[in-house]
Amino acid sequence: MIAIIDYEAGNLASVRRALRFLGHPSTITSEADEIRAADRVVFPGVGAAGEAMRQLRESGLGDVVRDVIAAGTPFLGICLGYQVLFEHSDENDVDCLSVFPGRVVRFPDDLHDAKGRGPLKVPEMGWNEVRFKGDHPLWNEVPEGSEFYFVHSFYPSPKDDVVCATTTYGIEYACGVTQKNVVAFQFHPEKSGRPGLRLLKNFCEWVPGKTD
């Protein structure tokens, strides 16, 4: 069973629908024991970092996230569930879960595209090409040049050794990280058509350490 963590950060039903379409049973839950016992865990989210961290602290789910990661459970973070894995977010000036080193920062106000045209709007909202680094079971058979759906104003600035995907929106930034049993993305695979479904299918079949 795949546990989708419910910490009142939204975007849960769309993840469950995508997993159901792929034939993988899942449950939306805030129960610590159920999450710890799951075969895989998805940590989605939309909204503000400050409110998300308040919910995670008050519910104890922040500790549950750390526990399942430490236990080696395959773990997927999406959007806000990617950002709060870092040490600190400039959004609401809040300390986060510190699973990965790095800080979450806001897009500059003077973003321009590659041809110098702009300014680009913040938040970034829409489709953008993702460039994956190296080989990994998660993006196996995801076509090169695939576009994924983004909605965000903030993005993490991690250390290079964990970055697995980049994109460009005025600036190039890390839109994905991976380490051991954890993979997390700024974009929404559940809203990204065939490439996103392929990535989710790969996650559902991923055995960390076996083929990566």
C-alpha positions in Angstrom: 0.0 0.0 0.0 1.2 3.5 -0.8 0.5 6.1 1.9 -0.2 9.7 0.7 0.6 11.9 3.7 -2.3 14.2 4.7 -1.0 17.3 6.5 -3.7 19.6 5.2 -1.6 20.9 2.4 -3.9 20.0 -0.5 -3.4 18.3 -3.8 -4.0 14.8 -2.4 -6.9 13.6 -4.5 -5.1 14.2 -7.8 -2.2 12.1 -6.6 -4.5 9.3 -5.6 -6.3 9.4 -8.9 -3.1 9.1 -10.8 -1.9 6.1 -8.7 -5.3 4.5 -9.1 -5.1 5.0 -12.9 -1.8 3.2 -12.8 -3.3 0.3 -10.9 -1.5 1.0 -7.6 -3.7 1.1 -4.4 -3.1 4.1 -2.1 -4.6 5.7 0.9 -4.7 9.3 2.1 -3.8 9.3 5.7 -2.5 11.3 8.7 -2.1 8.2 10.9 1.5 7.7 11.9 1.4 3.9 12.2 -0.2 3.6 8.8 2.4 5.8 7.2 5.3 4.0 8.9 3.9 0.6 7.7 3.4 1.6 4.1 5.4 0.1 1.3 5.9 3.5 -0.2 5.2 7.1 0.8 4.2 10.1 -1.2 4.6 13.6 0.4 2.6 16.1 -1.8 1.5 19.6 -1.0 0.5 23.0 -2.2 0.4 26.2 -0.2 2.7 28.1 2.1 5.7 26.7 3.9 4.9 28.3 7.2 1.5 26.8 7.5 2.7 23.4 6.3 5.5 23.3 8.9 3.0 24.3 11.6 0.8 21.4 10.7 3.7 19.0 10.5 5.0 20.0 13.9 1.6 20.0 15.7 0.6 16.7 14.2 3.9 15.0 14.7 4.0 14.1 11.0 7.4 15.8 10.6 8.9 13.2 12.8 7.0 10.5 10.8 8.5 11.7 7.6 12.0 11.5 9.0 11.3 8.0 10.4 10.1 6.5 7.1 13.0 8.0 5.3 15.5 6.6 7.9 13.8 3.2 7.5 14.6 3.1 3.8 11.0 3.3 2.6 10.7 4.6 -1.0 9.7 8.2 -0.6 8.5 10.8 -3.1 8.1 14.5 -2.4 6.1 16.8 -4.7 6.0 20.6 -4.9 5.7 21.9 -1.3 6.5 18.4 -0.2 9.8 18.9 -2.0 10.5 22.3 -0.5 10.0 21.5 3.2 12.5 18.7 3.0 15.2 21.4 3.1 16.7 23.2 6.1 14.9 26.6 5.8 12.4 28.4 3.6 12.4 32.1 3.0 8.7 31.8 2.5 7.4 32.8 6.0 11.0 32.5 7.3 10.5 29.0 8.7 12.8 26.2 9.6 11.9 23.0 7.7 12.7 19.2 8.0 16.4 19.3 7.2 16.3 16.0 5.2 18.5 17.8 2.6 20.9 20.7 3.1 19.9 23.9 1.5 17.6 26.9 1.6 14.3 27.6 -0.3 14.4 31.0 -1.9 12.0 33.2 -4.0 12.4 33.9 -7.7 13.9 37.3 -8.3 11.4 40.0 -9.4 13.4 40.8 -12.6 13.2 37.4 -14.3 13.7 37.5 -18.1 13.7 34.7 -20.6 16.7 33.4 -22.6 16.2 36.1 -25.2 16.1 38.9 -22.6 12.4 39.4 -22.9 10.4 39.8 -19.7 9.8 40.3 -17.0 8.5 36.8 -16.4 5.6 36.4 -14.1 6.0 35.0 -10.6 4.7 32.4 -9.7 5.9 30.2 -12.5 2.7 28.5 -13.7 2.6 26.1 -16.6 4.7 23.6 -18.5 8.5 23.6 -18.6 11.1 21.2 -19.8 12.9 19.2 -17.2 16.5 18.0 -17.7 17.3 14.8 -15.7 20.9 14.1 -14.7 22.4 10.7 -15.4 20.5 7.4 -15.2 18.0 6.5 -12.6 15.0 4.1 -12.4 12.7 7.0 -11.7 13.0 8.6 -15.2 13.6 5.4 -17.1 11.6 5.7 -20.4 10.7 9.3 -19.7 11.5 10.9 -23.1 14.3 13.5 -23.2 12.9 17.0 -23.4 9.7 16.1 -21.6 7.8 18.9 -20.1 6.1 18.8 -16.6 3.7 21.1 -14.9 4.9 23.7 -12.4 3.1 26.1 -10.0 5.4 27.9 -7.5 7.1 31.1 -6.5 9.9 29.6 -4.4 12.5 26.9 -5.2 15.2 25.1 -3.2 18.9 25.8 -3.7 20.5 22.5 -2.8 24.0 21.1 -2.9 25.0 19.8 -6.3 25.6 16.2 -5.2 21.9 15.6 -4.6 20.5 17.5 -7.6 18.9 15.1 -10.2 16.9 17.5 -12.3 17.0 21.1 -13.5 14.9 23.5 -15.4 15.0 27.1 -16.5 12.6 29.9 -15.8 14.6 33.0 -16.2 17.3 31.2 -14.2 18.4 27.6 -14.1 17.4 26.0 -10.8 17.2 22.5 -9.3 13.7 21.1 -9.7 14.6 17.6 -8.4 16.8 15.9 -5.8 17.5 12.3 -4.9 19.5 10.4 -2.3 19.2 6.8 -1.4 15.5 6.0 -1.0 14.3 9.6 -1.4 13.3 11.5 -4.6 11.6 14.8 -4.7 10.5 17.2 -7.4 9.2 20.8 -7.7 6.9 19.9 -10.5 3.6 17.9 -10.3 4.0 14.5 -12.0 0.3 13.7 -11.3 -0.7 16.7 -13.5 2.0 16.2 -16.2 0.4 13.8 -18.6 2.2 10.8 -20.0 5.7 11.8 -18.7 4.4 12.4 -15.2 2.5 9.1 -15.2 5.6 7.3 -16.4 7.6 8.8 -13.6 4.9 7.8 -11.0 4.8 4.3 -12.4 8.6 4.0 -12.1 8.3 5.2 -8.5 5.7 2.5 -7.7 8.2 -0.1 -9.0 11.4 1.3 -7.7 13.6 -0.7 -5.4 16.2 1.7 -4.0 19.7 0.4 -4.1 18.9 -2.4 -6.5 19.3 -0.8 -9.9 20.3 2.9 -9.2 
